[in-house]
Amino acid sequence: MNTLIFSLIKKNLEHAFALNKYERVRGAISADTVIDDLPWTPARYRKFKIAVETELSLSASFEGTVRQIVDDFSERYIHRFFAEIWKPRTNEYAHSGWQLVDEINSQDACNVLDVGCGYHPFKGRINNLVGIDPYNDCADYMVDILDYKVPAGSHDYIIALGAINFNSRADIEQRFSHCVELLAPGGRFYLRANPGIIHFAGPYVEIFPWSFEIVKEFEIKYGLKLETFKKDTNSRLYFVYSKPAV
């Protein structure tokens, strides 16, 4: 769940029920709160709705639980960010840019997966490449990694350049572990990650703060070998895991 959007909605709910008589209501607000169950008046509900929608520049029906509303806002906010605002900067990166083409092609990869490929810059450059992205129609398949259903071990190389970097740690681990499942024994997993720098044009895109400590923790937890860890351009982190051969 996007904790930035959750905090925004929770703050506005607490403001809507700021009177002393609603102290118990405020104290009980959580991700599982059902919006329709709150003691709204038409005016109070309208002010709350306008405040949230204005901040995010998105409209919503505000139905269901707070968690469901947050997930809906987050999905559409991130979709707008990557479809309309974000632009690739492949040329800028010292370690995770175009040099990956020769790095991967030199290893005779049979099946390469680019997770969150965006505008698919490596298409036609890296051999045997498939790009997936839920937000960009330049991808071979417009699908989230969690919905990319292929047999375990299908890809001998996986690239995720900034793609496994959003929302809570639970979201990160879910996507990371699915990539590890799809990686063939003996394969390599290339990642670029943002250590938590919020994008000025996307203040409600929650960036997971990757660090060397977390990279090492995942190495142990998921039975991988960390082969490379470097600081890349724009304060990003570049790291490569290998999956032990059976």
C-alpha positions as CSV (number, residue, x, y, z in Angstrom):
1,M,0.0,0.0,0.0
2,N,1.2,3.5,-0.8
3,T,1.8,5.0,2.6
4,L,2.1,8.6,1.2
5,I,-1.5,8.5,-0.2
6,F,-2.7,6.6,2.9
7,S,-1.3,9.4,5.1
8,L,-3.0,12.1,2.9
9,I,-6.4,10.4,3.1
10,K,-6.0,9.7,6.9
11,K,-5.1,13.4,7.5
12,N,-8.1,14.6,5.6
13,L,-10.4,12.2,7.4
14,E,-9.1,13.4,10.8
15,H,-9.7,16.9,9.7
16,A,-13.2,16.1,8.6
17,F,-14.0,14.7,12.0
18,A,-11.9,17.2,14.0
19,L,-14.7,18.1,16.5
20,N,-14.3,16.7,20.0
21,K,-17.4,14.6,19.7
22,Y,-15.7,12.6,16.9
23,E,-12.5,11.7,18.9
24,R,-13.4,8.0,18.9
25,V,-14.0,8.1,15.2
26,R,-10.6,9.8,14.6
27,G,-8.8,7.3,16.8
28,A,-10.3,4.3,14.9
29,I,-9.3,5.4,11.4
30,S,-7.2,2.7,9.8
31,A,-6.6,1.1,6.4
32,D,-9.6,-1.2,7.1
33,T,-12.0,1.7,7.8
34,V,-15.1,1.6,5.5
35,I,-15.7,5.1,4.3
36,D,-19.5,4.7,4.0
37,D,-19.6,3.7,7.7
38,L,-18.4,7.1,8.9
39,P,-20.9,9.7,10.3
40,W,-20.9,11.9,7.3
41,T,-22.9,15.0,6.6
42,P,-23.2,16.0,2.9
43,A,-21.1,19.1,3.4
44,R,-18.4,17.3,5.4
45,Y,-18.1,14.5,2.8
46,R,-18.0,17.0,-0.1
47,K,-15.1,19.0,1.5
48,F,-13.2,15.8,2.3
49,K,-13.6,14.5,-1.3
50,I,-12.6,17.8,-2.9
51,A,-9.5,18.2,-0.7
52,V,-8.1,14.8,-1.6
53,E,-9.0,15.0,-5.3
54,T,-7.5,18.4,-5.6
55,E,-4.2,17.4,-4.0
56,L,-3.9,14.3,-6.2
57,S,-5.5,15.9,-9.3
58,L,-7.6,12.7,-9.6
59,S,-11.3,12.0,-9.0
60,A,-12.6,8.9,-7.1
61,S,-15.8,7.3,-6.0
62,F,-14.5,6.8,-2.4
63,E,-16.2,3.4,-2.0
64,G,-15.0,0.6,0.2
65,T,-12.2,0.6,2.7
66,V,-9.5,3.2,3.0
67,R,-7.0,0.6,1.8
68,Q,-9.1,0.0,-1.4
69,I,-9.3,3.8,-2.0
70,V,-5.6,4.2,-1.5
71,D,-4.8,1.3,-3.9
72,D,-7.1,2.8,-6.5
73,F,-5.6,6.3,-6.2
74,S,-2.0,4.8,-6.2
75,E,-2.5,2.8,-9.3
76,R,-3.9,5.7,-11.3
77,Y,-1.4,8.2,-9.9
78,I,1.5,6.0,-10.8
79,H,0.0,5.2,-14.2
80,R,-0.2,8.9,-15.0
81,F,3.3,9.5,-13.7
82,F,4.9,6.9,-15.9
83,A,2.6,7.4,-18.9
84,E,2.8,11.2,-19.0
85,I,5.6,12.6,-16.8
86,W,8.6,10.2,-16.5
87,K,11.1,10.0,-19.3
88,P,14.0,7.5,-19.7
89,R,17.5,8.6,-19.1
90,T,19.4,5.5,-20.3
91,N,22.3,7.7,-21.7
92,E,23.1,9.1,-18.3
93,Y,23.8,5.9,-16.3
94,A,27.4,4.9,-15.9
95,H,26.7,1.2,-15.0
96,S,23.1,0.5,-15.9
97,G,22.7,2.2,-19.2
98,W,23.7,1.1,-22.7
99,Q,26.7,-0.9,-21.5
100,L,24.2,-3.6,-20.3
101,V,23.6,-4.4,-24.0
102,D,27.2,-5.8,-24.5
103,E,27.3,-7.2,-21.0
104,I,24.2,-9.4,-21.5
105,N,24.7,-10.2,-25.2
106,S,28.3,-11.4,-24.5
107,Q,26.8,-14.1,-22.2
108,D,24.6,-15.7,-25.0
109,A,21.4,-15.2,-23.0
110,C,18.5,-17.3,-24.3
111,N,15.6,-15.6,-22.5
112,V,15.9,-12.0,-21.1
113,L,13.1,-10.3,-19.3
114,D,13.0,-6.5,-18.8
115,V,10.7,-5.8,-15.9
116,G,9.1,-2.3,-16.1
117,C,10.8,-1.7,-19.5
118,G,9.1,1.7,-20.0
119,Y,9.8,2.9,-23.5
120,H,11.6,-0.4,-24.1
121,P,15.0,1.1,-25.0
122,F,16.8,-2.2,-25.1
123,K,14.4,-3.7,-27.7
124,G,16.3,-4.7,-30.8
125,R,19.6,-4.3,-28.9
126,I,19.6,-7.1,-26.3
127,N,19.1,-10.5,-27.9
128,N,16.1,-12.6,-27.0
129,L,14.5,-9.8,-24.9
130,V,10.9,-9.5,-23.7
131,G,9.8,-6.3,-22.1
132,I,6.8,-6.0,-19.7
133,D,5.3,-2.8,-18.3
134,P,1.8,-2.2,-17.0
135,Y,1.8,1.5,-18.0
136,N,3.6,1.9,-21.3
137,D,2.4,0.5,-24.6
138,C,5.9,0.3,-25.9
139,A,6.2,-2.9,-23.9
140,D,5.8,-6.3,-25.5
141,Y,3.2,-7.1,-22.9
142,M,1.4,-4.5,-20.8
143,V,1.4,-6.4,-17.6
144,D,2.6,-6.1,-14.0
145,I,5.3,-8.5,-13.0
146,L,2.9,-10.1,-10.5
147,D,0.5,-10.9,-13.4
148,Y,3.2,-12.2,-15.7
149,K,2.5,-15.9,-15.5
150,V,5.2,-18.0,-17.0
151,P,6.9,-21.2,-15.7
152,A,9.4,-20.8,-12.9
153,G,13.0,-20.5,-14.2
154,S,11.8,-19.2,-17.6
155,H,14.4,-16.4,-17.9
156,D,18.2,-16.7,-17.6
157,Y,18.6,-13.0,-17.3
158,I,16.2,-10.4,-15.7
159,I,16.6,-6.7,-15.8
160,A,14.7,-4.4,-13.4
161,L,16.0,-0.8,-13.8
162,G,14.0,1.3,-11.3
163,A,11.0,-1.0,-11.6
164,I,11.0,-2.7,-8.2
165,N,11.1,0.5,-6.2
166,F,7.6,1.6,-5.3
167,N,5.2,1.5,-2.3
168,S,5.8,-0.5,0.8
169,R,8.5,-3.1,1.6
170,A,5.8,-5.8,1.3
171,D,5.1,-4.7,-2.3
172,I,8.9,-4.7,-3.0
173,E,9.4,-8.2,-1.6
174,Q,6.4,-9.6,-3.5
175,R,7.8,-8.4,-6.8
176,F,11.4,-9.2,-6.0
177,S,10.5,-12.8,-4.9
178,H,8.5,-13.3,-8.1
179,C,11.4,-12.3,-10.2
180,V,13.7,-14.7,-8.3
181,E,11.1,-17.4,-9.0
182,L,11.2,-16.6,-12.7
183,L,15.0,-16.6,-12.8
184,A,16.7,-19.8,-14.0
185,P,19.4,-21.4,-11.9
186,G,22.7,-20.0,-13.0
187,G,21.0,-16.8,-14.2
188,R,21.6,-13.2,-13.3
189,F,19.3,-10.4,-12.0
190,Y,20.3,-6.8,-12.8
191,L,18.7,-4.0,-10.8
192,R,18.9,-0.3,-10.5
193,A,17.2,1.3,-7.5
194,N,16.4,4.7,-6.0
195,P,17.5,4.9,-2.4
196,G,14.3,6.9,-1.5
197,I,14.6,10.2,-3.4
198,I,11.0,11.5,-4.1
199,H,10.5,12.8,-7.7
200,F,9.6,16.5,-7.7
201,A,6.9,15.9,-10.3
202,G,5.4,12.9,-8.5
203,P,5.3,13.7,-4.8
204,Y,2.8,10.8,-4.1
205,V,4.8,8.2,-5.9
206,E,6.2,6.3,-2.9
207,I,9.8,5.4,-3.4
208,F,11.2,2.4,-1.4
209,P,14.5,3.4,0.2
210,W,16.9,0.7,-1.1
211,S,20.3,0.5,0.7
212,F,23.3,-1.8,0.7
213,E,22.0,-3.4,3.9
214,I,18.7,-4.3,2.2
215,V,20.5,-5.6,-0.9
216,K,22.7,-7.9,1.3
217,E,19.6,-8.9,3.4
218,F,17.8,-10.0,0.2
219,E,20.9,-11.9,-1.0
220,I,20.7,-14.2,2.1
221,K,16.9,-14.3,2.3
222,Y,16.4,-15.4,-1.3
223,G,19.4,-17.6,-1.7
224,L,21.2,-15.4,-4.2
225,K,24.8,-14.3,-4.6
226,L,25.5,-10.6,-4.8
227,E,28.1,-10.2,-7.6
228,T,28.1,-6.4,-8.0
229,F,27.1,-3.4,-6.0
230,K,27.9,0.1,-7.2
231,K,26.7,3.7,-6.9
232,D,25.4,4.8,-10.2
233,T,24.5,8.2,-11.8
234,N,21.8,10.3,-10.2
235,S,22.5,8.8,-6.7
236,R,21.0,5.5,-7.9
237,L,22.2,2.0,-6.8
238,Y,23.2,-0.7,-9.3
239,F,23.5,-4.3,-8.2
240,V,23.6,-7.7,-9.8
241,Y,22.6,-11.0,-8.2
242,S,23.2,-14.5,-9.5
243,K,21.1,-17.5,-8.8
244,P,23.1,-20.6,-7.9
245,A,23.0,-23.4,-10.4
246,V,21.2,-26.5,-9.2
